Every structure is written in structure tokens, then in C-alpha cells.
Amino acid sequence: MFIEDLKRQRKINEMLKIVMASTLAMVAGISLGFLFAPKSGKETREDIANKLDKTANTLKSTAAEVIESITSIEEHMEKNIKDAAEKIKDNLDETADDVATYAEDAKHKLTSKIVAAGEVLEEKWDK
């Protein structure tokens, strides 16, 4: 599950790189358009405004996708962490129970050996 989260994060990073590259390409294109534009100033300004609107919409859409992906990853990781914590708690409880059982068994065995040793000593003392 952690690997899936890493793959999703890489995908988000790739999307961000594409958005950044697209934005830089658009800025470069606009700059070159200013230098070599055969259109009038008004037409050029309208084209720029249209391209900026399109880029803004693309950025908003991509940002929404990235936020949605991050939220999904966050929820997924939160669930994984809760599941792992629950498993750890269960394992600790089970281990504590096993240790308590082992200690109780050891106590009984030791008690019976002490009693047996006491009986042997009594027999030898009485002789």
C-alpha cells in the first residue's frame, strides 16, 4: 500500500512538471508572439487574454486534480496507519497474554519443584 502511495505521488509530481512545462512554453510562445506578431495590438491583446484564460482554466483544473489526489492519498495513508496501529495493538495484547500465561506456568512449575525439593530435604533430614 505504501508503494501505491509512492506511485500516486510520482504521478502528481509528473502532472505538476507537465503543468509547469506547459506554462513556461505558453509564456515563451506569448513572448515570441509579441516579437513577431503580424496582428494589430488590439488583436494581440485579445489573443493574449484568451490564452491566459485558457491557461488559468487548465491550471485550476490541474490544481483541483492534484488536491483531489493528495486528499485521496492522505485518506488512504490515514486508513493504513490506523490499520497498522490496530494490528500492533492486537499483537501487543496477544504477546502480553502469552507472557502472562508463560509466567503463570513457570510459577507453578517452580512452586512444585520447591515443594518436591522440600520433601526430599525433609526425608533426608528425618533419616
Residue pairs with C-beta under 8 A, 6 or more apart in sequence:
1 76
1 80
2 80
4 76
5 73
5 76
5 77
5 80
8 69
8 72
8 73
9 73
11 69
12 66
12 69
12 70
15 62
15 65
15 66
16 62
16 66
19 58
19 59
19 62
22 55
22 58
23 55
23 59
26 51
26 55
29 51
30 48
30 51
33 44
33 47
33 48
34 44
37 44
39 47
